[in-house]
Every structure is written in C-alpha cells, then in structure tokens.
Amino acid sequence: MTTTDRDNALFFQTYKRLPLEVDHGEGCYLITKDGTRYLDMFSGLAVNALGYAHPAVTSAVEKQIRKYTHLSNLFLQEPQMALAEKLLKHSGYDKVFLCNSGTEANEGAIKLVRKWAKGQNRRGIFGMTNGFSGRTMGALSLMDKEKYRDGYGPFLDEIGVIEFNDPADLDRKIKPDTAAVFFEAIQGEGGIVPVSPEFAAVLAALRKKYGFLLVADEIQSGIGRTGTMFGFEHFGLTPDLVTFAKPVGGGLPLGGILGTTALADVWAPGMHGTTFGGNPVACAAGNAVLEIVLDPGFLESVRMNAAYLFERLDALKHAYPVIREVRGYGYMIGIDMTTESAPIVEKILQKGVLVNATAHTVVRVLPPLVAGREEIDTFLAVFEQCIQ
Ligand SMILES: Cc1ncc(COP(=O)(O)O)c(C=O)c1O
C-alpha cells in the first residue's frame, strides 16, 4: 500500500497532498525520507516565518513543556501575558484576545462587531469579493467564492460582500448604520492582490463619515510577512480590529484579535472564550518568534532582501512574456502568469523548490522570513529554468 493509498483510506479527502514524505526540516529546507532536500519558499503557507527547527523556538517549547502544557483560561498565564505585551507594544493596539487559528480569530471578530453594533443600533457587515477569511460559517459568510461556499448555505444574516478595489461599490453599499467592513490589505488566497490606493482612501473616508468598524484580516499578511508588522501599514489605514494567526505560534496553533481602547469594554467575562486559545506552549513559541521577527533590524533585512527579489523578478518579467505581473509587498509575492500556474509549480517542485499555485494563474511565493540572498538566488534560478 502506498502512502497515498493509506491517506485515501484514512481521511476525508479535503486536501490535495504534495507527493513528498517529509522526514524533518532544517532552516529553509525540508528533507524527505530518501534524503532529498527541498527549498521551502512557501513556509507552510506563511506559517514558518523562522523556517524549521529554529533553536529559539525549539528551546522555548522544550522549556514550557516541562512546566505545563495546559492550564485552561481560568488561570493567569505568564506565556500569554508576555506574548500580549509584545503584540500590543509593537502594534499600538490596546487589547488582545487569543485563540487557535485564523478562522477562529475572524469568528471572534464577527461576534465582537455584532455585540458592539447592537449597542449602537447598527447592522450590516461586509467582506470583500475574492477574499479568504477561513472555513467556519461566519468566515464563509464574509466571502463570495463558490469554490469555498458551495453547498454550505444558509450563511449568516446581514452580511454581504463589496467588490474589492471598486470604490463605487463601497459608496453604494456602505450605509450610515453599517456595522463593520472586513478586508485583507493584500489578498492572499485571492492571488496576492493589494488594496488599491483609491479604494483605501474611499474606505478611510467613509469610515470617518459613518463610524463603522474597520477590521483588517492580517492572518496571512501580518507579523512581519510584508516587511512591516502588518500589511495595512503600506496603505495608511488604521483598523479598529486586527485578526492574526499563521506565523505567530512558530508552527503551533495560535491566533488572535487586536483592538482599540474604544472596544475594550464590549466583552465581559463569559461573552466569548475558548478551551485551548492562548495555549502556553504555543505562546512560549510565539514569544520566541516575536522577539526575533519584531526586531527592527530583522524587518529591515526582510525589506532589503524583498527589494532584491522584486528587482530580479521584474527583470524576469521583461525577459519572459509568460509573466503577466509581479505583485506584493515584502515576502508576500504573487507572480501572475499568462498560463495556469499549477504546472509551473509542479515543475519547480521537480527541481527541488516548493512554491504554491493560487488563483489559477498565480505562483505564490511566501519565503520564510529568514530566507536570504542564497535562497532567493536558488529559487530564481529554478523559476527561470521552469519558465524558459
Ligand atoms: C487571509 C486569511 N484569513 C483567514 C485564514 C484562515 O486561517 P486558518 O486556516 O488558520 O483558519 C487564512 C488562511 O489561509 C487567510 O489567508
């Protein structure tokens, strides 16, 4: 029986798996059972910011495991507090709620918005077309793509979508009593599509006029991925709530919601919660991640390496008409091709480099934030061979 046969026999088939049997990871590389090394340029879908087996994460996890792996949220817990202090200090937000995943963070944000809106006599929450918020029912309600929603309705009431990057649609749909607008500053699953300056400006102006809550989904673009703490910083937006997850737990399940002082009293004890959210081992790993990633020198090196990568990709774009556009910020990059991206990604894999295909024609590159010139050059050489 092959490993694929075993997978087929065991699981609900919700994933299209890569044909690799990984033994372990080392830095930016994955090593399979037969000893082959793969350069991982999508870092577990934007999770492994420090690559694999980073000594700071490993040591923090080991230390915490020996103390306690779980207490429940009935207890005050030092790893949670230390993590919260770092998040608030570096983000400028005032309160945080910790959970386990991105979709849970968005569910929590929807609940917080609804609770706030009831007190204000507001209704109506919007997501964006082409967005991705997660797989739970609230998150799906913020989305429009049939690929994710088909067969799961009915969805939440009083939730709709605004055409992403269409200021006229914003103007049409936002009402004086709108409760909130959720958005990704750089749509990830949607193909690395940044918010346009015009759309961001109209969104900010309408929010100033009507006072709805602006909620940034920074689950993929946050915590250093774009060379800044959050992706929305590139567009001059100042959201009321921010959801985050993916890289923050160093590969362990961790996510959360950041909010402003104005929203601090919306929730009281018992109104929201989770058994595992803010797990101490995940928070210990998160503290190690944030200590490294949020160091200004570290993010400066991400920005410099990313500038080099974009420059080289732009040169390839001029040389190869099969590249339609290169988009993104920092280490969140979409190479939009004139053909389907999946076969190109497959060829790149055959040559020992892992990238991801999304939005039909986009090669998505999400390197570990620790990837430097050497890894970039290896990726570029392989990518060029594969599109020649
Ligand atoms: C922007 C965005 N929001 C939400 C999610 C959902 O996160 P999770 O898979 O941790 O539930 C994702 C996952 O890819 C994402 O990219």
PDBQT file of the ligand as one rigid body, heavy atoms in Angstrom, charges set to zero:
ROOT
HETATM    1  C1  LIG A 401      -6.298  35.988   4.980  1.00  0.00    +0.000 C 
HETATM    2  C2  LIG A 401      -6.690  34.727   5.689  1.00  0.00    +0.000 A 
HETATM    3  N1  LIG A 401      -7.682  34.760   6.590  1.00  0.00    +0.000 NA
HETATM    4  C3  LIG A 401      -8.067  33.658   7.260  1.00  0.00    +0.000 A 
HETATM    5  C4  LIG A 401      -7.450  32.444   7.038  1.00  0.00    +0.000 A 
HETATM    6  C5  LIG A 401      -7.901  31.219   7.801  1.00  0.00    +0.000 C 
HETATM    7  O1  LIG A 401      -6.914  30.840   8.690  1.00  0.00    +0.000 OA
HETATM    8  P1  LIG A 401      -6.927  29.355   9.298  1.00  0.00    +0.000 P 
HETATM    9  O2  LIG A 401      -6.645  28.420   8.185  1.00  0.00    +0.000 OA
HETATM   10  O3  LIG A 401      -5.841  29.392  10.350  1.00  0.00    +0.000 OA
HETATM   11  O4  LIG A 401      -8.273  29.151   9.906  1.00  0.00    +0.000 OA
HETATM   12  C6  LIG A 401      -6.423  32.361   6.090  1.00  0.00    +0.000 A 
HETATM   13  C7  LIG A 401      -5.795  31.058   5.788  1.00  0.00    +0.000 C 
HETATM   14  O5  LIG A 401      -5.177  30.859   4.766  1.00  0.00    +0.000 OA
HETATM   15  C8  LIG A 401      -6.023  33.527   5.406  1.00  0.00    +0.000 A 
HETATM   16  O6  LIG A 401      -5.056  33.501   4.488  1.00  0.00    +0.000 OA
ENDROOT
TORSDOF 0
